[in-house]
Amino acid sequence: MTEFAYDLFLILHLLGFVYWLGGDVGVFYSSGFVINPKYSAETRLTASKIMMDLDLIPRICMTLMLTIGATLASMQGVDHYPGQMIALWILSPVWLFMVLYMHFKHGSPLAKTLAPIDTWLRRVLIAGIAASVVYTLYTGRLADTPWLTAKVGLFGLLILCGVMIRRYLPDYIAGIQALAKGSITDEENVKMAAGLKSAKPWVLFIWFIVFLEAVLGVVKPGNEMAQFAGLF
């Protein structure tokens, strides 16, 4: 049962990586059609719907990956702080519910309430992960698995990238709303494109970080050195 559970979580971890990166690439590609004034308003709105539906996939992956990764580490004998796994297993379903509700019930009173809570939660996670990484490095608690500490730190950066992208999207979203109303000005088109351009570096950074996460998970650099040191 333990081996089966480990294989199951490993598969979920791999699927999370694949769908996160694949979905994010799809979102970025479709966003280019939304800002192109050469297309009709109907075409651009269709592209925006495709983009928003695709964007749900990476956001779902983000809500689950921290818990799945921590569970895998625990199965491999990595100790966690007291109560940490319980907190993580509460975090995932709560965060997932928030993301799904805000997507499917967008504009509802509860969705508007959840939006700032979601932003607050992401900031807390960034701070918590940063503090955890610093403490881990200071105490040497995961000296045998340095790659795991790096993966946790990089996950915090992924959340940060998402927060930063949101800072540049108001004009982009305003453009979509203008398209939905049936009219969009040249100025709104320019602002829309500028907002997407400003967010682009953070999107590319996400792709790079997810790639690094995959490399660390496969190569596990530092394991060999730790095993060698344990012989003496």
C-alpha positions, 0 to 999 in steps of 0.5 A: 500500500505504501509503495502504491501510495508513493507511485500515485503521488509521484504520478500526480506530481508529474502530471502537475508539472506537465499540466502547469507548464502546458496550460501556462504556455496555452494561456500565453499563446491565446492572450496574443489573440486577445490584444490583436486589434486586427481581429473582430471583437467576437474573435478576441472575446472567444480567445479570452474565454479560451485563455481564462479556461486554460488559466484554470489548469495552472492555478489548480496545479499550484494549489495542489503541488505544495501538498503533493510534494511535501507528501512525497518527501514525507514518504521518502523519510523527510521529517516535517515540522509538527503539524506541518503536514496537517496544515498542508492537507488543509491548505490544498482543498481550501485553496482549490475551492477558492480558485474553482469558486472564483472561476466558475462564480466570477462576479458573485458576492462570495467570489469578490470576497474570496479574491482579496483572501486569495491574494492575502493567502499567496503573500502569507505563503511567500513569506512562510516559505521564505522563512522556512527556507532560511531556517532550514539553511541555518539549522542544516535540517535538510542538509542531506537533501539540499535539492528539496530546500531549493525546490521549496524556495523556487515554489515560493518564487512561483507564487511571487511571479503570479502575484507580480503578474496580477499587478500588470493585468488591470488594463488587460482585464479592462480591455476585455470588459470593453470588448464585451460591451461592444466597443474598445478605443485605440487607447484601451487597445494600447493599454491592454497590450502594454499590460500584457507586455509588462507581465511577459517577463514574469510569465517567462520566469515562471516557465524557467522556474518550473523547468528548474523544479523538474531538473531538481526533482529528477537529478536531486543534486547534492544527494551523492555528496551527502551519501558520501559524507555519511560514510565517514 
